[in-house]
Amino acid sequence: MKSGFSKLTKKEKINWVINKLFVDDVEAKKLLEQYHLSNSDLQKIHDDFSENTLSNFLLPLGVAPNFLIDGKDFILPMVVEESSVVAAACNSAKFWYKRGGFKTRIIGTKKTGQVHFLFDGNKKEFFKFFDMIKEKLMFSCDDITANMKKRGGGIISLSILDKTKEIENYYKLNAEFETADSMGANFINSCLEQLSKTLEIEFNSEPRFNENNLEIIMSILSNYTPNCKVIAEVECEIGDLNDKDIADSNIFAKKFKTAVKIAEKDISRAVTHNKGIMNGIDSVVIATGNDFRAVEACAHSYASKDGQYKSLTHVEISKNKFKYWIELPISIGTVGGLTKLHPLVNWSLKLLGNPNAKDLMKIIAVSGLAQNFAAIKSLITTGIQKGHMKMHLSNILNLFDADDDERLKLIKFFNDKVVSHSLVKNKLNEIRNG
């Protein structure tokens, strides 16, 4: 055990870790240090994003052009390490650009948080009491909500939910919020903590509850935001689906619909189906400095809202038209957090035209739909590995330290072949051995 580790300087932390766990590894310290930024001020900003920072962990920032969203052209910033994700987004964007692009609409922007508490008294009396103090509860947060109200946000509603059938004496104070262009986590949590204090004060001063107890368990926002939701969709005539990989548009449309139905009924397929959606979503979420873990958790919870985990995307074929869409709760922000602190986050938002939170919700939903369309299109036509492994070829070549000449020869060789690790290795050995 090392006490006081957090109080050490960055240099001292590095030395302690190296001396403790990398005694015989002369490259370990050098590896950490070679990822330090030469600009010390910029490095300090990155160090302060988290605790006990030793170095920077780099991920590629790529872009996907040719996205037509609600009649406007976009280039999407994408931070992701998985081969073919950006390529798939680009292919999907190009495909739908010629067919009218992506259409979006916001369903809602409400977020929620709860004060979880135990109460051992009369339910009816407590609900009467709550109705009596509701305005006081709202008023107690005025100092916290003042600036948010100026931006059109604040606390929308308060209600008490009876959860005693699930846990003895358990209730929750449910609060709905509008947070404008911020994700609003700190704002919501500050409001909830104040609400819990006021609730406790008012309860303790109420004579009718002298024989009862109210115990606050916790006050915390919820990352499940089903009322902060966006829809993105594409639509075209079935005959317009034809392209170099789609010889018969009618067969393609039917296979596509069946593939989505499988993801609606089979959890083993649904998880991979939705993971592919999140490839696109997370990439843009990370690039714009938002919390991809929150977005992930909410999306997967929403996929289970009907009691079974299933596809987040849906398809409809009607009157010779193909329609594909995603309905997704996405809680993000374009102000606060990393949006101003991280230079590349700021750059990514500028790339998107400095969108507000609603517009960014739309863009993120489109990135997920595009990714999913490209994945299913590959699966039911050429197969997923053809494109994926060609993108992965570069990583394999890096692993074997291939030079430029070897790269050109191997890229040409695998142009019409399926890439595999062993085949690349064998072919590279052939080249090197003459």
ZADOPA-319221 format. One record per residue (C-alpha): residue in one letter; x, y, z. Coordinates in steps of 0.1 Angstrom, whole numbers, plus 5000, padded with zeros to 4 digits. Example, Ala and Ser with C-alpha at 12.3 -4.5 7.8 and 13.67 -1.06 7.14 Angstrom:
# residues 2
a512349555078;s513749895071;
END
This chain:
# residues 434
m500050005000;k501250354991;s499650635012;g499750984999;f500250884963;s497951154950;k500051424967;l503151324948;t504251524917;k503751374883;k507451294881;e507451124915;k504350924906;i506050794874;n509250704893;w507350524920;v505350314896;i508350234875;n510550144905;k507749934920;l506549734889;f508849784860;v512349734877;d513749534847;d511949714820;v514150004808;e511650114781;a508650144805;k509450504817;k510550614782;l507250494768;l505250704792;e507451014786;q507350994748;y503651044748;h503951374769;l503151684749;s506051924742;n503752214750;s503852214789;d500752434792;l498752204770;q500051904788;k498952054821;i495352094808;h495351724799;d496851624832;d494051794850;f491351604832;s491751314855;e493651204887;n497151044890;t497951114854;l501150964842;s500951014804;n498551054775;f496750764758;l496250854722;l493350754699;p492950844662;l490751144654;g489351084619;v486651254598;a483751124578;p482651364550;n479651374528;f476951354554;l473751524543;i471651584573;d468351774570;g469551934538;k472852054552;d476351914545;f478451784574;i481851634581;l481751424612;p484651404637;m485151044649;v487450924676;v487850544674;e490550274673;e488550004655;s489449944619;s486750024593;v484350224615;v485150554599;a485250394565;a481850244570;a480450584581;c481950734549;n480450464527;s477050504543;a477050884541;k478050864504;f475250604497;w472550814512;y473851144500;k472551044465;r469250934479;g468151244499;g470451214529;f469351174565;k466351334582;t466051394619;r463651524646;i463851584683;i461251414704;g462151564737;t465051704758;k463951634794;k466451484818;t465751334853;g467251284887;q465951134919;v466251174957;h465950824970;f464650795006;l462850585031;f459650685049;d457950475075;g454650665079;n451250705063;k451450735025;k448350955020;e449551205046;f453051215031;f451651284996;k449451565010;f452551705027;f454551684995;d451951884976;m452052145003;i455852195002;k456452144965;e456752524958;k459152554988;l461252274973;m461452454939;f462152784955;s465052644976;c466952574943;d466552934929;d470153024935;i471252714916;t468752744887;a469053124881;n471653104853;m470052794838;k466652964837;k468253254816;r469152994790;g465652844790;g466352564814;g465652474850;i463452234870;i460352134851;s458551924876;l458651744909;s456751424919;i456851154945;l456950794933;d455850514957;k458250224954;t457250044986;k456149734967;e459749684955;i461649784987;e460049845021;n459450215029;y461150314997;y460150634978;k461850864954;l461451224946;n461551244909;a462751574893;e462551664856;f465051914842;e465752114811;t469452184808;a469552374775;d472952324757;s474752164787;m474751794796;g473851924830;a475151664854;n476651904879;f473552124877;i471151834882;n473051684911;s473452024929;c469652074926;l468951724939;e471151764969;q469452094977;l466051934973;s466951654997;k468151905023;t464852105020;l462751795021;e464451685053;i464152025069;e460452055061;f459751695072;n461451745106;s459352065112;e456051895104;p454151795136;r452151515120;f455351315114;n456751335149;e456450955152;n457950885118;n461350875102;l462550995068;e466050885058;i467751025027;i469650745010;m471150934980;s470551214955;i471751154920;l470851214884;s469750934862;n471550844830;y468350684817;t466750964797;p463850824777;n462351174774;c465551324759;k465151154725;v465951194688;i464951014656;a467150984626;e465950814594;v466550744557;e464050664530;c463950594493;e462250394466;i463250034467;g464450054431;d466850334441;l468750104465;n470749944436;d474550004436;k477749804429;d477049564458;i473249544454;a472249374421;d468649324430;s467149594452;n464049394461;i466049104474;f468349344493;a465449524510;k463849194520;k467149054534;f467749384552;k464349374569;t464849014579;a468349094594;v466749364615;k463949134626;i466548884638;a468049164659;e464649234673;k464048874684;d467548724691;i469548874719;s472748724707;r472348914674;a470849224690;v473949294712;t476249284682;h473849484661;n473549754687;k477349744694;g477749844657;i475450134662;m477450254692;n480650234671;g479350534652;i477650704682;d480550674706;s483050794680;v481251134677;v480351154714;i484051114723;a485251364697;t482851624710;g483851574747;n480751404759;d480251104783;f480150794761;r479550574791;a476350754799;v475250744763;e476050374761;a474250284793;c471150474783;a471050334748;h471249974760;s468650034788;y466350174761;a466949874740;s465449674768;k462449904776;d459849644765;g461249374786;q463549224760;y466849354747;k466449424709;s467549634680;l467650014683;t466950044646;h463849964627;v462949904590;e459649934571;i458949844535;s455649984523;k454250094489;n457650024472;k459450244497;f462350144520;k462450334553;y465150284580;w465350474613;i466750484648;e464950614679;l467350684706;p467650874739;i470851084739;s471951314767;i474851534756;g475951894758;t477852154738;v478852374766;g480652294799;g482851994806;l485651944780;t484052154753;k486252454760;l489052284778;h490152024753;p491452184721;l490551894699;v486951884713;n486652254705;w488052184670;s485551904665;l482652124675;k483852394651;l484052124624;l480352064630;g479552434628;n479252484666;p475952304670;n473652344699;a472752034720;k469651954699;d471651964667;l474451754681;m471851494692;k470651474656;i474251444643;i475051164668;a471950974660;v472750994623;s476250854629;g474750554646;l472150494619;a474850534592;q477150284609;n474350024613;f473250054577;a476750004564;a477249704587;i473949524577;k474649614540;s477949434542;l476649144562;i473949064536;t476049124505;t479849094505;g480248984541;i481649184570;q485249054569;k486049174534;g486049534543;h487049494579;m490049284573;k491349514545;m491249794570;h492949574595;l495749484570;s497449814579;n497549714616;i498949374608;l501649524586;n502649764614;l502949464637;f505449304613;d507349634607;a506649624569;d508349894549;d506750104522;d507649864494;e506349564513;r503149744520;l502549834484;k503149474473;l500849324500;i498049574495;k498049484458;f498149114466;f495149134490;n493049354467;d490849054457;k491648824486;v490348784522;v492948914547;s494148684575;h496948734600;s498648404590;l498348474553;v499848824557;k502748674577;n503448404551;k503248634522;l505548894539;n508048614546;e507948524509;i508748874499;r511548914524;n513148574515;g513148664478;
END
